[in-house]
Structure formats: structure tokens, C-alpha cells
């Protein structure tokens, strides 16, 4: 009989307007590696933030029992004191500080008069690094090490805090195959030392490789917990659990559905990481979109979807960009944003607050921002015409605002998104690349956005829809490309597309290479 | 909801603007009382116009720089260099007075292009670029002047800074011409306000209630004519005031009605969103710094004309007054917010305080401390306001 080190019961967490978690249960046995699986936005990270005290006790409902006692963590410090350490997806190391300084940051090894005892710190850092299989000088700045080693240093930092339960949020997202295998083996090694781990991951074969049990979360609810030793706990089963919701009538009917000539074709598009020269983010991708067509791009976090779109749109992301963009069959230059706009390409960003809108400016000025030239003669803006235009979009896009003079920051998420779409429609673009257009907006507003998308398509525009939500893609698209680790791994006609088929393609690349890695490590 | 907004709403919605106006009135009243009314005497008001016009010219450029999310610490040195070059040509080499004016403005534009290059195309933060410029151009000023003051300027040149237009229409103890010019200005303002209001109504926009609107126009008109009366009772219409008025008009239009102005606000408000909307950020930044250089050149002309020559130490701490004017006038530290009219009022607040403390005979040390604190408090008010808005 194994004991549970952690029991989370009936966890419900609400944000204004959104129920992120609803009655979630999670049981983790002492000494196991427990995987948590789910689509983007399913609530995995929120659950871990509840557990680690990022969302303090009292801001959620439900109980957490850790090590037999009810835990009421008020902060990360509380949870770390109890032995729960979380390693976030984005590394939280300071690149200019040394390995030892990073490991003991906030937890400094003190000596005489409370001054830091560097000899002791460096010595202990070296020992901790040995435990995670690193052989580095503790005085090396962390920024000089690769991402794989940095991830190991994060674990060493966790070990320095006498961790009992280690939580890793997509620990291998940024790692190559070799580093990933090393990290997974390290988790197994820590398991023999009695450390329990929870690992959030998208990578099913990694889960199959290390996890003892897997809990699947979908739409903020626990679906099931699988014992990975069972023969029935296959990757297909996990995929079904992750995506298995019904497609209800959440998507409007397509109107005037006619597909015409090709509007945009991208060929052999390759993009490198802006700061890590050798890293290929988008690898030889080719796709097209035709008039009246909604084309989806499916991919998991880090697959390179946004990077693909932004690099096409005025080379706004990345370096060493190669490949061709054809507009209505003609080779065009989209090196700057204004060139891309001139060629009728629009890109509505996934983060509308940070990259899409000027929140301290009013609605009308946000709508006109990308096409001021249309409103001006000899450099002078016609402010009255601008109001007329803004009012037209307010009516046609059903933007709910008391006035077009309202600051964009005061609008709700859905209405902000409509302002962004209005801005791009006003540029007369005929190819609209929409990056997560329904992220963070409620169901009713989503329906409106889909209706607007259909309307644009019916007007003969080509829509490229980037989305993390498979049901959304399946409900709105004509064709869906799958992107995995920077490569386009397939294109499915909507008739052939199923959540399972897409998820298989979206995880495909890693499946072959990680299984190769596994054989390699076994040898 | 009616198309007519009530007084209270206007007041709370424009808390920033009305707050500045109230502060301005309070400061004027305070110093009027402290100086036994000397502050508002015809002679002193005229002197204030002559003394602080170049600060207001700099404030116009500075508020645009700040809206774009930058800062310029070099304007004092640039104005000094412009004046020094001008004086060298006119005083030392005996060239006509207008070559000095053109040369000074040319120097300003060249400096603006230089700083614009570093800020926009190399990507050095304006704080650093202009901190370097502050030293660079001060050093150049000393080189040009060989560490000596140059004077006197020819009378035509002096007139730019100290001259008046008066007597054209006669008057008994007061200058009718000055009053006529101001009256025409007020009439133009009233007409344009009415037209703007009619257009706004035609576009179904919210406007203040008619009585309130008229009260506002009458108040502004009376205030301006009172000021004109004071000037008319002294020496008439200062030439610098005409220069200033033209600049204020032009730059109000540039910031509110041109594509360039819009792009400045867009960059300051959200740089990434502006970039992703096709704004040519580098060229806009270049334009901002170029324009600041131009206005620093103009300020250099006004100052050298007023001082009747060039001094190695001219323009010292002008940047502080100009930056303070912009912030007091409601510009946001983070960029994206600010108005030329606000900067002018901010500049007038600084001018009133400096002048009032001067009349009171307060030591320079006290003046510095007061100005420093006022700048700090103005920005603190902005930060506080923003936090309150964020909490809502």
C-alpha cells in the first residue's frame, strides 16, 4: 500500500469571467513520477500555481493535503519551506550571475556577520551539480551554459532547498533530444533518492518513458488518472482524453462558401532564432491559402506557429530568414511591415494587449493606426473622417463601447479583439493571419469572432487561423496544416481531420526522434 | 444618453488638464500676493514673456520627445552652441544679422540629425545620446567662443529677443495695435472653437453644454484681453511672442492632426504595436530628434538676441525647465501621453515660479530646490494617477 504524498481535492479557481479550474482532483503517490497532460489552456499550469502558493490559500476553493497535513500555502516561500518546489517553463535564472550565485539566490549561504560564505556556497554548488550530473565550474556565469545545462541548474537549485515534491512545467520544451533524455533519466535517478516529481508535458513518448501515472486535464476538469503500467494506457488513449470533447454548435455556419484563386503562397520558409544563431525555429515550411478559404495552423506550444507568421509579416521575428512569399502568384518582398501591409497581408497578434493595441489611446485611433495614409492628405489626418470610419467599424463589427473615443484599454477582451480586426480590415488586406484570435475571451464573444471570420472569408479574403484549440480549428477551417518543432508535418482536409489525427501529426517529429533517443540511451 | 456632457463629467474626465490649470492659477495667485501684485504689473508680465520664451520653445520640442518615449538632456548646450556660432559670424566676422539666425538654426538641425542618427538608427537610448551631447556641445561652445563672451549683436538681431511692435495705430498711454492683434486672435479662436463644436455635433460626438462652452470662451477671451491690456500698457507686442505663438499653433497641429504626430503617440504608447502596424519607427524617432534640434536652434537665436551676445555658459539648466514644463503639463513618463498646450502651461508655471522667486529676492539655492521638488511632485502625480487608473 503506497501512501499519497499529495492530495488535491475539489480545487476550483475562478478568474474574473473565467473558471480556470473546476472541481479538480489530483492524487500523487510518494516516490512516483506523475505526469499531467492536457491541451494548452486546459488548466495545468493554473493547478500547479495553486499547489505552489503562487495563488495563495483563500483565492481558490478546495483542499490540499501534503505529507498528511492540510497545506495552506500563502506564498511560494511557504510551499518551498514545506518541500514543494516548482520549476517554471521559462527559466528563472539570472544569466549574468554565476552558477553558485543562481543556485543560492534568495537562499544564500551565510557565514560570519551574516556575510555570504562563498567558499561554502561554491563547494555546495559543486556537490549539487554532481547530483544532477553536471561538471561545471560554480563560478561560471549561467548565461554561458546551454539551455539544457541551465535546466539542470534549475533542478540543482531545487535540490538545494531540500525538495520533497518537484514540479516541472514542460521541462524539455526548449531542449534538444539528448538533453531531454538526460533530464528524464535524472528524474528517474531522483526518484530512487525518494523525490516525487510532477511533470507537465505535451510530449507523450516522454511521458510514456518516465511517468508512473498520468492525470489528464481538460477544460479545467480532471478527466482521468492512468496507471502507465497498464497495457491500455497508450499514447492514443491519452490523446483521446486530451481532446475528447464534443463539437457542439459553437461554430457558426459558413455563408457563401466558395473557394477561389490562390492568394498567398509561402515556399521553403526557414527562420532562425534571433539570439541563438544555430537554432532553427521554422524549418523549410511551405503552405498556401486561397480566396474564401480558412486555413488552420495547428501546433503545440513552441512549435513555431507565431514565429512563422511574424517572420512572414515584415520579418518581425527571427534572423537568417530564407524562402519566398507569393501573392496571387507573384513573388513579393515582405521584409518590412509596411511592405507586407502594402501587399495586402495582415497579422493580428496573439497578445493583443502587449503587441496589438495602444491601450492608452482611444478606439478610433487604434482602428486607424495601420492605415493612416487612407485618412490623410499631404500628411494631415482628417480627424472627422476618422470618426466616421471608426463608427462604421463599431457598427459592422459590433464593438461594444460607449464611444469610439473610449480608451482601448477599457474594453473587454472580445471587443478589443474586434478593434484589432477592424484595424486590419481597414488596411484592405486580403490575407488575414489571425494568431489565437479567441484567446482569453468568453464563449459568446468567440462565436462573434468566428462569425466575423466567416464574413471575411465570404468576402473573398483568405484567412490563416493559428490556434491552440483543436475544436476551434476543426469547427472553422477548410484545411489544417500541422506544425511540429518548426516543420510542417502534414496538411489535412477538414473531411479527414480528427483531433486524434491532428494530435498525432502535431507530436510526430518528437515521436520518432525521442524513441530513437530512448534506444540510444538504453544501449 | 444625451449628446451633452455635464460639467462634472468633463471635469473628472480631464482631471489632469483641469488639475494643471488649477495649479497654475493657484501659483499665480500665491506669487501675486507674496509680491504685492508686482508679479502682474505690465512691466513684469512683459519681462516674463521676454525672459522665458526660449524655455517655452524648448518645451514644445521636449513634449514631443517625451511623448515618443525619449528624453533630451542636451537642449541647453545645443542652444548655447547655436548662439555661439551665430555670434561668431555676426559679431566677430561682421556678417549680416540674418546669416547668424540661419546659421544658428542650421546648427540646431545638424545637431538634431546627429542625435537622431544615434537614437533611431544605432539604437542608443536618447538618455545616453543626449547626456553625451550635453557635454559634447557644451565643449564645442567653449571651443567656438574660445571661452570668451561675444557681444554686441546688431540692433536688428537684438530686436528678435527684446523688440516690440507698437505705435502703429497710436493710443494714449496704451498701444492700440497690440490690443487689435490680440482681439483678432481671440476672434479667430472663438470662430474656430465654434466650428469645431459644430463639426463634432454633426459627427454626434460628446460636447460640453452650450452655456458652459460660452462661459469657457468668454473666460479665455477676457483673460487674453486682460493680458493684452497689460502688454499694451507697457511696451507693446513683443516680437518673441509672435514667434512663440506661431510655433505653438504649428506644433499643436503637428501633434494632433498630422500622420507624423500620430506616429509619435503610437510609438510612445506601444512601441511593438506601432511597429506591427507598419509605423516606420526609426524615421519617426529620427524626426523627433531632428525637430528638437531645430527648436533648440530657435531657442539659441532667441536667447542670444535677448542676451545681446553669446556666453560660454549660456543655456545652463534649460533642459531642466523644458523637461519640467512637459511633465507638469501632463506628459507621461512612459511616453504616449502629452500635449503642446499642456507643456506651454507647464512652462508658464515654471516661469511664474522662477520670476516670482526672483522678485522676492530668494537665493538661487532656494530656487533650485523648489524647482527640483516641483518636477518630482509633478511626475509623482502622474504615476499616482496611473496607478489609480490601473486599480480601477
Interface residues (C-beta under 8 A of the other chain):
Chain A: X313 X314 X316 X336 X337 X338 X340 X341 X347 X349 X354 X355 X356 X357 X358 X359 X360 X361 X365 X368 X369 X370 X372 X373 X376 X379 X380 X381 X383 X384 X387 X388 X391 X402 X403 X405 X423
Chain B: X1 X199 X203 X204 X205 X206 X253 X256 X257 X258 X259 X260 X261 X262 X263 X265 X266 X269 X270 X272 X273 X274 X275 X276 X277 X278 X279 X280 X332 X336 X337
